[in-house]
């Protein structure tokens, strides 16, 4: 096995420090007893208690969690079906246009996406709230799921599906019994990516949300404009812990799935 050179090791260490050192500092200062963010006043769980006593912040966190779960599930279902249609479906007129429209949100600025969705909901006279934010986040994250699942489908030997159909399975049965189990890790990865993007989104949510349905990023942004409070560090640390737990659980599930196969 080739050993890393000193230059590569230093570059890797600097890159990891650039990515994770700010997160580590944020987590450490979430246990700061001082009201001043930049002044260390000893270890304390005070600001975690402040967060769990802040009703508005808890409602925003619950709103973000519900939107993330629903939009990620919807985006995963639609994105997976779109990936299967593009990879396994027959050629049809307008396939290139469909692919381009599907991948457009990947490169389109979120401001434009949020504004167009806002105009759509206004034209439909839809009351902006939970469902409008969920639909908007599903629209944004569906294309990411499609890219992840389609790349996995491109590595699967089609002879496995053809063998299943030769043995009596119809196209739907072959998809359910052969294809979906093979692409399950990609589907889980797509769901995790969609959930994370939904949990993180600020721009599109600010366009499509309504009174009383602010998500956690919107709430945090409104609080930060008045000054960073130690409570914000505690909230962000809890989000990091939640995402880390989900990623670890997904990794363990993928390993168990691979061993079972």
Secondary structure, 3 states (H helix, E strand, C coil): CCCCCHHHHHHHHHHHHHHHHHHHHHHHHCCECCCCCCCCCCECCHHHHHHHCCHHHHHHHHHHHHHHHHHHHHHHHHHHHHHHHHHHCCCCCCHHHHHHHHHHHHHCCHHHHHHHHHHHHHHCCCCCCHHHHHHHHHHHHHHHHHHHHHHHHCCCCHHHHHHHHHCCCCHHHHHHHHHHHHCHHHHHHHHHHHHHHHHHCCHHHHHHCCCCCCCHHHHHHHHHCCCCCHHHHHHHHHHHHHHHHHHHHHHHHHHHHHHHC
